[in-house]
Every structure is written in C-alpha cells, then in structure tokens.
Amino acid sequence: MKKAISKALLRLAGWKLGPVVEDVPKCVICVAPHTSNWDFLVGKLFYTSIGRNARFLIKKEWFFFPFNLLFNWLGGVPVDRHKRTSVTDQMVELFNSREEFQLAITPEGTRKRAEEWKKGFYFIAQKANVPILVAYLDYKKKEAGFKGIFYPTGDVEKDLYEIRKNYRGVTACHPENFVQI
C-alpha cells in the first residue's frame, strides 16, 4: 500500500524513477545533492516507492511526544550527541544489532553550499562493513535513482572522489548550492 501511494505521489509531482540497484539488507545510502527541504520528501517517496524503508538520523531532542510518533513512523533514528560514544559508533552498533538496517545520509550535512562533504557516512559504512548505495535526486530531469553500489576501500580521499564523480551532471533543487567536482 505504502509503495503504491508513494509511487503515485511521485508521478503526480512529475517525478520518475531512475535506475534501481539490488536491495541490500544493510547499507548506508549516500543521498545527494541536498539543497532543499524537498529533498527529504522526494527521497523518502522514491525509496518507499521501490518497496524499501530507509532510516535517517535526527537529533534525540526531537523525539518527544507527539513528534516521536511521527519520526519513528518515518524512520528516524535518534542521535544522542551528548553520549560518550561517537555517532559513527552508535550507528555501527545499530548495524551490528540488526538483520536489516538501511541508513540514508546526506553527506553535505547542510542545504547550504558545502565545498567539502562530511565523511561520517563513509566511516559508518566502513566500520559496519556495509556498502554505500549512491542515490541521487535530479531536479532538472525530475528523476530519483541510484548511480551504483560502492564498497569502501579504506582510502577515504580516493573513495570520496569516486563517489562524488557519480553526481556530475546531476541538478540540485538549488544548483548554486551544490558543489560538483
């Protein structure tokens, strides 16, 4: 039901599905570009329309009644920034404790122009020993899809460059805020 409704809403908004990769039970989903609040809605509808359920990080402080009900339903994962363990370690712990866990992260970390990407998504995937699904939202084509599956090698700078290359030619909602390499 969710799948059909999500697909219908995407079509109604003029969006189409791009390439889809195999369903991996555990993965980090690198979602870019991220320049608008609409990215969350489009991304969530896309992922749900292909029959998958991605989780996303959100500050623990947002998990209070009644918002906790909404964020749990949407797939929010509360992050406790005051915990002694890093967010990376908290997420690796979740990956290790579950049979299935798909975590969507926007590596830009902001909707504003970001010259450098935050590396947390990469380190989570590397430490949890899971692949990175390279997902995109192209506002010019009105298409959401995947560019592929990437397995971290441990060479962070080289790997980030390879991942970012996938986004060449992808148009953000606010193109002036998306830095392409």
Secondary structure, DSSP 8 states (H G I E B T S, - for coil): -HHHHHHHHHHHTT-EE-------SEEEEEEE---STHHHHHHHHHHHHTT---EEEEEGGG-STTHHHHHHHHTEEEE-TTSSS-HHHHHHHHHHH-S-EEEEE-TT-SSS--SS--SHHHHHHHHHT--EEEEEEETTTTEEEEEEEE---S-HHHHHHHHHHTTTT---SSGGG----
